[in-house]
């Protein structure tokens, strides 16, 4: 059966809308934290808990963006997060990041605060050292390692011609004794 | 008409910079340049000859449209076609042989004991390391390659991310930087000068702003430059510079940059130990002046969107102190 003019009138815009929706996946923006933007506020870290969350309206855009995850991976290596958490987030001196145990919370805001404020027992504070846009990209990558970002933000191949690592495969939850 | 004028202006603007493959400053560029002229001359001569014969045929054909097609005319025709084929074969063979000869002579330029310079391509800048058997005399800088006139340079290239291509047309042809696969070539600058170079392989958003300079100096000037660059950065001379250094070490700068002689020694971005001695900023994007430096530090994403350097939130007194410190790094 040939499609009728009526059905085409529905199908064509639908197909176009679907195709355009794909563009968002790699949307790139380079000036999200222009000079003069306010840095995040302090949070309480005296107890071993996440503390109040920071708020930043730009968080959502990064968590579902393939490019942000890829940039985050670059920063993860370049800022030497990998020095303690291992390339691919397997953990070493610092706790692993590619499992589903989160000492200080797994929400983007929690991970953000962990990086900005530091945490007891070794995690240094990067306050003032990394700008907010890059921080949110790092957060997106860190969360992608345990599969917390949408599947279409993971890539088999990075932008940077590195080998493919066995990451982003959530490990089964460990049984605590 | 206006478009033609604009085009001419653009072409002429290109002449101002020393980025030319037909103005050679070294033996290899000279051979490449000779080959270019030979090919251009041959191509022009053949084109003119063919056009001439074509016009002659049109003119003659009109005159003698009903010319007799006998065995004599056939023989003449055969002789002309055979002669043209022979000429074509000779010209192409000569070109082939000359081309091979030039290719061989470019590759056959190795020399033990040449000065080794290792160039690493990054998105989007050039890291330059001078190799020396004595480890403490190895030198790292960025986007500016100083070489002594008359000495062979062994150029080793590698890439930190994607494919780039090293191209300084006044000195040599292109050399690709393939990730995980080193490349080597040799060149020599025979007269002093400042030669421009750029990335010649599309490598991402800011490929167009990935330039470098090759500065050929007489040997004694080069040696003085080298010794000066080997020194660690001078300590801050006054309170403003002191504050600038604190800003550098306390803010985001220290996450990526090295200033030898301070605790800053990250290797992600260019080495800034002698930033003020360089002519350009951001891989040839900007002249190295205080104003451009300020613009670059505060908002690099306006100048090179997509570059790794993030915007920096600095109070005005912090910025001025930082600029004062960076400009003291001669």
Interface residues (C-beta under 8 A of the other chain):
Chain A: X28 X30 X31 X33 X34 X35 X36 X37 X39 X74 X78 X79 X128 X129 X130 X131 X133 X134 X159 X160 X161
Chain B: X161 X162 X179 X180 X250 X251 X252 X254 X255 X256 X268 X298 X299 X301 X302 X305 X306 X308 X310 X311 X312 X313 X314
